[in-house]
Amino acid sequence: MIKRDVNLRGLQARVAFVVLAISLLFAVGSTLTQMYINYQRTLAATTQLVESRSHNSARVISHALWVVDLELVRRSVKGLSMLPTICRVEVKGFDGTHITEVNSSSEDCDANHQSLLSVQGNNIGTLNIVLDRSAIKRDAFTGTVPVAIVHFTETLLITLLILWVIHRLCSRPLQQLSNTLDYYQTDKTNQTSVPLSLIQRNDEIGKVSRSINAMQSRIRDDFLQKRVTERELRQHQTLLKEQVEQRTKALNWQSNASSLLADISIQFLRADSQYITEDVEKIFPDMVSLLGVEAIGWYAFDAFRAERRCYWPQEIDFAPQTVDLSDMHMIKRWLADTDALVVPHVGQLGDDATNERSWLRQRHILSFAAFPLTDGRKSFGMITVANRRLPFIWDNNKTLLLKRFATAISEVMIRERNHYAMEELQEELIVANEKLKVQAETDDLTRLSNRRPFKRELKNHIQHGIASRLPVAVMMIDVDHFKAYNDEYGHLKGDDVLTRIARVLLTQTERYQGSVARFGGEEFAITLSTRYAAKLTQLAETIRAEIAKLDIEHKKNPDGDRITVSIGGIITLPTRETTDSYLLEMADQRLYQAKEEGRDQTRILDQTAEK
């Protein structure tokens, strides 16, 4: 119910006050106007009367002054002053006569009427009459009072009449509207609150009544629509609340699942494959709780058998240690497809899975699901979940969770398998690289080092010599006239000569912790450690002599009939500007010098002795 406080009496009083105020203003204005008019009329009449009386009295006073009858003058002046509107009368003769008669001492005596006294054309004095304006005003006010009473009476009557008309035509209908609106109830759809008599009126009240009636109809329609909307909103609110609860539950489940998967990923990243079974067993209780199943297990495949690796709870009695899959054709197809298998109820298995259904029923398993452990090509195990008492309440989120769990275990197993394979491959690569390195840095004929490792060793000697301030030594050895030997005896004989010389070089150099290399053809190089660098000259002579002792025939040697060698070398204290190329070049120059001077000799530049 809607209650409105409409103060109609206050409205009526305000209208009455406005009407009364206007009427009073009009009455006061009319009265004042009438007073002014009466005042002007009285003033004009008084002035005319004074003029008339003064004209008559002026002849008498003039004659009395002429004959010097002052008593007559006084009586005439006194007679004029007796008029109620005359304040004072004065007679002044030109001969000095002065007679004054005062009738009133009012402050409003300010209107003078003066006339000249004359006899036979001779001016003998003046007659001055002062009027009393207050008396004139009193007369005017006295005449206005009845008019004012009449005006105020008319104003009161008109005001009462207007109030009655307003009450009759406006206040009472408005009061009816107010009373009906006070008890208007929006929940009563068939209620008509505005009286029909007011609605049928053709004046403004009728328009207001029709507008209010239309407004109430709209309010009722809006109220009905509001109730319908509120009912729909309550239904939507209930539905939304259920959806929010379901969504919140699903989000909480997904959050727990994501947290569990994150923990699994971190744990498996750090896991050792030999302890993977224990790690999986620790995860199983949380997985069972999250999935809402009774049991979960991990099986590994061996041909057509599934061997149980772990199961939870461990006291479960329907999880065999070994499962024969040879007659389970649906399982075989599933293993080939490497996809998830979910059986919410064993009764849903088709005719192509009779063996699987029989096996599950023998163990009283009501619901079953399996997720493969696969490397992408074939399955090597599976994660299983099962229920005995109630069927699965399954959805895609649970499927996704178990797929990720199975993928995590698969990755650990694949990573371990790949790790073993990688270790084997790395070992094979290391051996192969070592062989290749040896082959790349070893001369095939003499089994000596070639140029690359020799220069690397020489660089090390230079660095060590700089750091320890010790000398570095290097020599070059060349077989004299070796091309002629090959031409005479053949390359096989030449290769045998090079091999025998290489053995001599190795034998003689070992005691000085030196390195020997074949630089190509019949040319060899030797570098000694910094400790024995000063022994280079001695070693060179020993090598030349030992090769001569080989007594290898060489008919084409113009300097003799045996195989000989020429040797050039350098001993120096290295600096930061010393390079391996420089030392080899200097040794080669000394070798060239030995050949130029007749071969079968040594030329060693010992820069340490020069210093």
DOBADO-987162 format. One record per residue (C-alpha): residue number from 0; residue in one letter; x, y, z. Coordinates in steps of 0.5 Angstrom, whole numbers, plus 500, padded with zeros to 3 digits. Example, Ala and Ser with C-alpha at 12.3 -4.5 7.8 and 13.67 -1.06 7.14 Angstrom:
BEGIN
NODE     i   aa     u     v     w
NODE     0    A   525   491   516
NODE     1    S   527   498   514
***
This chain:
BEGIN
NODE     i   aa     u     v     w
NODE     0    M   500   500   500
NODE     1    I   503   507   498
NODE     2    K   501   513   503
NODE     3    R   502   520   501
NODE     4    D   502   526   505
NODE     5    V   498   531   501
NODE     6    N   497   538   505
NODE     7    L   490   540   502
NODE     8    R   489   545   508
NODE     9    G   495   548   507
NODE    10    L   494   549   500
NODE    11    Q   487   552   501
NODE    12    A   490   557   507
NODE    13    R   495   559   502
NODE    14    V   490   560   496
NODE    15    A   486   564   502
NODE    16    F   491   568   504
NODE    17    V   493   570   497
NODE    18    V   486   572   495
NODE    19    L   485   576   502
NODE    20    A   492   579   501
NODE    21    I   490   582   494
NODE    22    S   483   584   496
NODE    23    L   486   588   502
NODE    24    L   491   591   497
NODE    25    F   485   593   493
NODE    26    A   481   595   499
NODE    27    V   486   599   502
NODE    28    G   488   602   495
NODE    29    S   481   604   494
NODE    30    T   480   607   501
NODE    31    L   486   611   500
NODE    32    T   484   614   493
NODE    33    Q   477   616   496
NODE    34    M   481   619   501
NODE    35    Y   485   623   497
NODE    36    I   479   625   492
NODE    37    N   475   627   499
NODE    38    Y   481   631   501
NODE    39    Q   481   635   494
NODE    40    R   474   636   494
NODE    41    T   474   639   501
NODE    42    L   480   643   500
NODE    43    A   476   646   494
NODE    44    A   470   647   497
NODE    45    T   473   650   504
NODE    46    T   477   655   499
NODE    47    Q   471   657   495
NODE    48    L   467   658   502
NODE    49    V   473   662   505
NODE    50    E   474   666   498
NODE    51    S   466   668   499
NODE    52    R   466   670   506
NODE    53    S   473   674   505
NODE    54    H   470   677   500
NODE    55    N   464   679   504
NODE    56    S   468   681   510
NODE    57    A   473   685   506
NODE    58    R   468   690   504
NODE    59    V   466   691   511
NODE    60    I   473   691   514
NODE    61    S   475   696   509
NODE    62    H   469   701   511
NODE    63    A   471   700   518
NODE    64    L   478   701   517
NODE    65    W   476   707   513
NODE    66    V   472   710   518
NODE    67    V   477   708   523
NODE    68    D   471   703   527
NODE    69    L   476   698   530
NODE    70    E   471   695   534
NODE    71    L   467   693   527
NODE    72    V   474   690   525
NODE    73    R   475   686   531
NODE    74    R   468   683   530
NODE    75    S   468   682   523
NODE    76    V   475   678   524
NODE    77    K   473   674   530
NODE    78    G   467   672   525
NODE    79    L   471   670   520
NODE    80    S   476   666   525
NODE    81    M   470   662   527
NODE    82    L   470   657   521
NODE    83    P   472   650   523
NODE    84    T   477   650   517
NODE    85    I   480   657   519
NODE    86    C   487   657   523
NODE    87    R   488   665   523
NODE    88    V   485   671   521
NODE    89    E   490   677   520
NODE    90    V   488   685   518
NODE    91    K   494   689   517
NODE    92    G   492   697   515
NODE    93    F   497   701   511
NODE    94    D   496   706   517
NODE    95    G   499   701   522
NODE    96    T   493   698   524
NODE    97    H   494   690   526
NODE    98    I   488   686   528
NODE    99    T   489   678   529
NODE   100    E   484   673   531
NODE   101    V   487   666   532
NODE   102    N   482   660   532
NODE   103    S   487   654   532
NODE   104    S   495   653   533
NODE   105    S   496   647   529
NODE   106    E   502   645   525
NODE   107    D   498   644   519
NODE   108    C   496   652   518
NODE   109    D   500   653   512
NODE   110    A   495   655   507
NODE   111    N   494   662   506
NODE   112    H   489   666   503
NODE   113    Q   490   674   502
NODE   114    S   486   679   499
NODE   115    L   487   687   498
NODE   116    L   483   692   502
NODE   117    S   481   698   498
NODE   118    V   476   704   499
NODE   119    Q   474   708   493
NODE   120    G   480   706   489
NODE   121    N   485   707   495
NODE   122    N   488   701   498
NODE   123    I   488   701   506
NODE   124    G   491   694   508
NODE   125    T   491   687   507
NODE   126    L   486   681   509
NODE   127    N   490   674   511
NODE   128    I   486   668   512
NODE   129    V   491   662   514
NODE   130    L   487   655   513
NODE   131    D   488   649   518
NODE   132    R   489   643   513
NODE   133    S   489   638   519
NODE   134    A   481   640   520
NODE   135    I   480   639   512
NODE   136    K   484   632   513
NODE   137    R   479   630   518
NODE   138    D   473   632   514
NODE   139    A   476   628   508
NODE   140    F   477   622   513
NODE   141    T   470   622   516
NODE   142    G   467   622   509
NODE   143    T   472   616   507
NODE   144    V   470   611   513
NODE   145    P   464   609   511
NODE   146    V   467   608   504
NODE   147    A   472   604   507
NODE   148    I   468   599   511
NODE   149    V   464   598   505
NODE   150    H   470   596   501
NODE   151    F   473   591   507
NODE   152    T   466   588   508
NODE   153    E   466   587   500
NODE   154    T   473   584   501
NODE   155    L   471   579   506
NODE   156    L   465   577   503
NODE   157    I   469   576   496
NODE   158    T   474   572   500
NODE   159    L   469   567   503
NODE   160    L   466   566   496
NODE   161    I   472   565   493
NODE   162    L   474   560   498
NODE   163    W   468   556   498
NODE   164    V   468   556   490
NODE   165    I   476   553   491
NODE   166    H   473   548   496
NODE   167    R   468   546   492
NODE   168    L   471   546   485
NODE   169    C   478   544   487
NODE   170    S   480   542   495
NODE   171    R   474   537   495
NODE   172    P   476   533   489
NODE   173    L   484   534   491
NODE   174    Q   482   531   498
NODE   175    Q   478   525   494
NODE   176    L   484   524   490
NODE   177    S   489   524   496
NODE   178    N   485   519   500
NODE   179    T   484   514   494
NODE   180    L   492   515   493
NODE   181    D   493   514   501
NODE   182    Y   490   507   501
NODE   183    Y   493   505   494
NODE   184    Q   496   498   494
NODE   185    T   500   496   488
NODE   186    D   500   489   489
NODE   187    K   492   489   488
NODE   188    T   492   488   480
NODE   189    N   484   489   480
NODE   190    Q   484   495   484
NODE   191    T   481   502   481
NODE   192    S   483   508   486
NODE   193    V   481   514   483
NODE   194    P   473   515   483
NODE   195    L   470   515   477
NODE   196    S   466   522   478
NODE   197    L   473   525   478
NODE   198    I   476   521   472
NODE   199    Q   469   523   468
NODE   200    R   470   531   469
NODE   201    N   472   535   463
NODE   202    D   476   540   467
NODE   203    E   484   540   470
NODE   204    I   482   536   476
NODE   205    G   479   531   471
NODE   206    K   486   531   467
NODE   207    V   490   530   473
NODE   208    S   485   524   475
NODE   209    R   486   521   468
NODE   210    S   493   522   469
NODE   211    I   493   519   476
NODE   212    N   489   513   474
NODE   213    A   494   512   468
NODE   214    M   500   512   472
NODE   215    Q   497   507   477
NODE   216    S   496   503   471
NODE   217    R   503   503   469
NODE   218    I   505   502   476
NODE   219    R   501   496   476
NODE   220    D   504   493   470
NODE   221    D   511   495   472
NODE   222    F   509   492   479
NODE   223    L   507   485   475
NODE   224    Q   513   486   471
NODE   225    K   517   487   477
NODE   226    R   515   481   480
NODE   227    V   516   477   474
NODE   228    T   523   479   473
NODE   229    E   524   478   480
NODE   230    R   522   471   480
NODE   231    E   526   470   473
NODE   232    L   532   473   477
NODE   233    R   531   469   483
NODE   234    Q   531   463   478
NODE   235    H   537   465   475
NODE   236    Q   540   467   481
NODE   237    T   539   460   484
NODE   238    L   542   457   477
NODE   239    L   548   461   477
NODE   240    K   549   459   484
NODE   241    E   549   452   482
NODE   242    Q   553   454   476
NODE   243    V   558   458   480
NODE   244    E   559   452   485
NODE   245    Q   560   447   480
NODE   246    R   565   452   477
NODE   247    T   568   453   483
NODE   248    K   569   446   485
NODE   249    A   571   444   478
NODE   250    L   577   450   478
NODE   251    N   579   447   485
NODE   252    W   579   440   482
NODE   253    Q   583   443   476
NODE   254    S   588   447   481
NODE   255    N   589   441   485
NODE   256    A   590   437   479
NODE   257    S   595   442   476
NODE   258    S   599   443   483
NODE   259    L   600   435   483
NODE   260    L   602   435   476
NODE   261    A   607   440   478
NODE   262    D   610   437   484
NODE   263    I   610   430   479
NODE   264    S   614   434   474
NODE   265    I   619   437   479
NODE   266    Q   620   430   482
NODE   267    F   621   426   476
NODE   268    L   626   431   473
NODE   269    R   630   430   479
NODE   270    A   628   422   480
NODE   271    D   633   417   478
NODE   272    S   630   411   474
NODE   273    Q   632   406   479
NODE   274    Y   628   409   484
NODE   275    I   622   411   480
NODE   276    T   617   406   482
NODE   277    E   618   408   490
NODE   278    D   617   415   487
NODE   279    V   610   413   483
NODE   280    E   608   409   489
NODE   281    K   608   416   493
NODE   282    I   604   419   488
NODE   283    F   599   414   488
NODE   284    P   595   416   494
NODE   285    D   594   423   492
NODE   286    M   592   421   485
NODE   287    V   586   416   488
NODE   288    S   584   422   492
NODE   289    L   583   427   486
NODE   290    L   580   422   481
NODE   291    G   575   419   486
NODE   292    V   577   412   485
NODE   293    E   578   406   489
NODE   294    A   585   403   486
NODE   295    I   591   405   481
NODE   296    G   596   401   479
NODE   297    W   602   401   474
NODE   298    Y   604   395   469
NODE   299    A   610   394   465
NODE   300    F   609   390   458
NODE   301    D   613   384   457
NODE   302    A   611   381   450
NODE   303    F   604   379   451
NODE   304    R   604   380   459
NODE   305    A   603   386   464
NODE   306    E   608   385   470
NODE   307    R   605   389   476
NODE   308    R   610   394   478
NODE   309    C   606   398   484
NODE   310    Y   599   398   486
NODE   311    W   595   402   491
NODE   312    P   592   401   496
NODE   313    Q   597   395   497
NODE   314    E   592   391   500
NODE   315    I   588   391   494
NODE   316    D   586   383   492
NODE   317    F   584   384   485
NODE   318    A   590   387   482
NODE   319    P   594   380   480
NODE   320    Q   602   381   479
NODE   321    T   602   378   472
NODE   322    V   596   379   467
NODE   323    D   596   375   461
NODE   324    L   594   379   455
NODE   325    S   595   374   449
NODE   326    D   587   373   449
NODE   327    M   585   380   450
NODE   328    H   584   382   443
NODE   329    M   581   389   445
NODE   330    I   587   391   449
NODE   331    K   591   389   444
NODE   332    R   588   394   439
NODE   333    W   588   399   444
NODE   334    L   596   398   445
NODE   335    A   596   399   438
NODE   336    D   593   405   438
NODE   337    T   596   408   444
NODE   338    D   590   411   446
NODE   339    A   586   412   453
NODE   340    L   581   406   455
NODE   341    V   576   408   459
NODE   342    V   570   403   461
NODE   343    P   565   406   466
NODE   344    H   561   400   467
NODE   345    V   564   393   464
NODE   346    G   557   392   462
NODE   347    Q   558   397   456
NODE   348    L   564   392   453
NODE   349    G   562   390   446
NODE   350    D   562   383   444
NODE   351    D   569   384   441
NODE   352    A   571   384   449
NODE   353    T   568   378   452
NODE   354    N   575   376   455
NODE   355    E   576   382   458
NODE   356    R   569   383   461
NODE   357    S   570   376   463
NODE   358    W   577   377   467
NODE   359    L   574   384   470
NODE   360    R   568   380   472
NODE   361    Q   572   375   475
NODE   362    R   575   380   480
NODE   363    H   568   384   481
NODE   364    I   571   390   478
NODE   365    L   565   395   476
NODE   366    S   569   400   472
NODE   367    F   576   400   469
NODE   368    A   581   405   465
NODE   369    A   588   404   462
NODE   370    F   592   410   460
NODE   371    P   599   407   456
NODE   372    L   606   409   457
NODE   373    T   608   410   450
NODE   374    D   614   413   446
NODE   375    G   610   415   441
NODE   376    R   611   409   437
NODE   377    K   609   403   441
NODE   378    S   607   402   449
NODE   379    F   611   399   454
NODE   380    G   607   400   460
NODE   381    M   600   402   462
NODE   382    I   597   406   468
NODE   383    T   590   403   471
NODE   384    V   585   405   475
NODE   385    A   579   401   478
NODE   386    N   572   401   482
NODE   387    R   569   395   485
NODE   388    R   563   398   489
NODE   389    L   561   404   484
NODE   390    P   561   406   477
NODE   391    F   566   411   475
NODE   392    I   564   419   475
NODE   393    W   568   421   469
NODE   394    D   570   427   465
NODE   395    N   575   429   460
NODE   396    N   579   433   466
NODE   397    K   580   426   469
NODE   398    T   582   423   463
NODE   399    L   587   429   461
NODE   400    L   590   428   468
NODE   401    L   592   421   467
NODE   402    K   594   422   460
NODE   403    R   599   427   463
NODE   404    F   601   423   469
NODE   405    A   602   417   464
NODE   406    T   606   422   460
NODE   407    A   610   424   466
NODE   408    I   612   417   467
NODE   409    S   613   415   460
NODE   410    E   618   421   459
NODE   411    V   622   419   465
NODE   412    M   623   412   462
NODE   413    I   624   414   455
NODE   414    R   629   419   458
NODE   415    E   633   414   462
NODE   416    R   633   409   456
NODE   417    N   636   415   452
NODE   418    H   641   417   457
NODE   419    Y   644   410   457
NODE   420    A   643   410   449
NODE   421    M   647   417   449
NODE   422    E   652   414   454
NODE   423    E   654   408   450
NODE   424    L   654   413   444
NODE   425    Q   658   418   447
NODE   426    E   663   413   449
NODE   427    E   663   410   442
NODE   428    L   664   417   439
NODE   429    I   670   419   444
NODE   430    V   673   412   442
NODE   431    A   672   414   435
NODE   432    N   675   421   436
NODE   433    E   681   419   439
NODE   434    K   682   414   433
NODE   435    L   681   420   428
NODE   436    K   685   424   432
NODE   437    V   691   419   433
NODE   438    Q   690   418   425
NODE   439    A   690   425   423
NODE   440    E   696   427   428
NODE   441    T   700   421   426
NODE   442    D   704   419   420
NODE   443    D   702   412   417
NODE   444    L   709   410   415
NODE   445    T   713   412   421
NODE   446    R   708   412   426
NODE   447    L   711   419   428
NODE   448    S   707   425   430
NODE   449    N   706   430   424
NODE   450    R   707   437   423
NODE   451    R   700   439   427
NODE   452    P   702   436   434
NODE   453    F   709   438   433
NODE   454    K   708   445   433
NODE   455    R   703   445   438
NODE   456    E   708   442   443
NODE   457    L   713   447   440
NODE   458    K   708   452   442
NODE   459    N   708   449   449
NODE   460    H   715   449   450
NODE   461    I   716   457   448
NODE   462    Q   710   459   453
NODE   463    H   714   455   459
NODE   464    G   721   457   457
NODE   465    I   718   465   457
NODE   466    A   715   463   464
NODE   467    S   721   459   467
NODE   468    R   726   463   463
NODE   469    L   729   457   460
NODE   470    P   732   456   453
NODE   471    V   728   452   447
NODE   472    A   731   448   442
NODE   473    V   729   445   435
NODE   474    M   732   441   430
NODE   475    M   730   439   423
NODE   476    I   733   433   420
NODE   477    D   733   431   412
NODE   478    V   736   425   409
NODE   479    D   741   426   404
NODE   480    H   740   425   396
NODE   481    F   733   421   398
NODE   482    K   730   422   392
NODE   483    A   736   418   388
NODE   484    Y   735   413   393
NODE   485    N   728   412   391
NODE   486    D   729   412   384
NODE   487    E   735   407   385
NODE   488    Y   732   402   390
NODE   489    G   725   403   390
NODE   490    H   719   406   394
NODE   491    L   719   400   399
NODE   492    K   726   400   400
NODE   493    G   725   408   401
NODE   494    D   720   407   406
NODE   495    D   724   402   410
NODE   496    V   730   407   411
NODE   497    L   725   412   413
NODE   498    T   722   407   418
NODE   499    R   729   405   421
NODE   500    I   731   413   421
NODE   501    A   725   414   425
NODE   502    R   726   409   430
NODE   503    V   733   412   431
NODE   504    L   730   419   432
NODE   505    L   725   416   437
NODE   506    T   730   412   441
NODE   507    Q   735   418   442
NODE   508    T   730   423   443
NODE   509    E   726   419   449
NODE   510    R   732   421   454
NODE   511    Y   731   428   453
NODE   512    Q   724   428   454
NODE   513    G   723   431   446
NODE   514    S   718   430   441
NODE   515    V   719   427   434
NODE   516    A   715   429   428
NODE   517    R   715   427   420
NODE   518    F   715   434   417
NODE   519    G   714   430   410
NODE   520    G   718   426   405
NODE   521    E   725   425   408
NODE   522    E   724   431   413
NODE   523    F   724   430   420
NODE   524    A   723   435   426
NODE   525    I   725   435   434
NODE   526    T   724   439   439
NODE   527    L   727   438   446
NODE   528    S   723   440   453
NODE   529    T   726   447   456
NODE   530    R   730   442   461
NODE   531    Y   734   439   456
NODE   532    A   734   444   451
NODE   533    A   742   446   452
NODE   534    K   743   438   450
NODE   535    L   741   440   442
NODE   536    T   748   440   439
NODE   537    Q   750   433   443
NODE   538    L   743   430   441
NODE   539    A   744   432   433
NODE   540    E   751   429   433
NODE   541    T   749   423   436
NODE   542    I   743   422   431
NODE   543    R   748   423   425
NODE   544    A   753   418   428
NODE   545    E   747   413   430
NODE   546    I   744   413   423
NODE   547    A   751   412   420
NODE   548    K   752   406   424
NODE   549    L   746   403   420
NODE   550    D   750   402   414
NODE   551    I   745   403   409
NODE   552    E   748   402   402
NODE   553    H   746   408   398
NODE   554    K   750   408   391
NODE   555    K   747   414   388
NODE   556    N   750   418   394
NODE   557    P   755   423   391
NODE   558    D   758   424   397
NODE   559    G   759   417   399
NODE   560    D   756   410   398
NODE   561    R   752   410   405
NODE   562    I   745   413   407
NODE   563    T   747   420   411
NODE   564    V   743   426   414
NODE   565    S   744   433   415
NODE   566    I   741   437   421
NODE   567    G   740   444   422
NODE   568    G   737   447   429
NODE   569    I   737   453   434
NODE   570    I   737   454   441
NODE   571    T   734   460   444
NODE   572    L   732   464   450
NODE   573    P   724   465   448
NODE   574    T   721   472   449
NODE   575    R   714   474   448
NODE   576    E   715   475   440
NODE   577    T   718   468   439
NODE   578    T   714   464   435
NODE   579    D   714   457   433
NODE   580    S   714   459   425
NODE   581    Y   720   463   427
NODE   582    L   724   457   430
NODE   583    L   722   452   425
NODE   584    E   725   457   420
NODE   585    M   731   459   423
NODE   586    A   732   451   424
NODE   587    D   731   450   417
NODE   588    Q   736   455   415
NODE   589    R   741   452   419
NODE   590    L   739   445   415
NODE   591    Y   740   449   409
NODE   592    Q   747   451   411
NODE   593    A   749   444   413
NODE   594    K   747   442   406
NODE   595    E   750   447   402
NODE   596    E   757   446   406
NODE   597    G   757   438   404
NODE   598    R   751   435   408
NODE   599    D   752   429   413
NODE   600    Q   754   434   418
NODE   601    T   750   439   423
NODE   602    R   749   446   424
NODE   603    I   746   449   431
NODE   604    L   745   456   432
NODE   605    D   746   457   440
NODE   606    Q   743   464   441
NODE   607    T   744   463   449
NODE   608    A   752   462   448
NODE   609    E   752   468   444
NODE   610    K   749   472   450
***
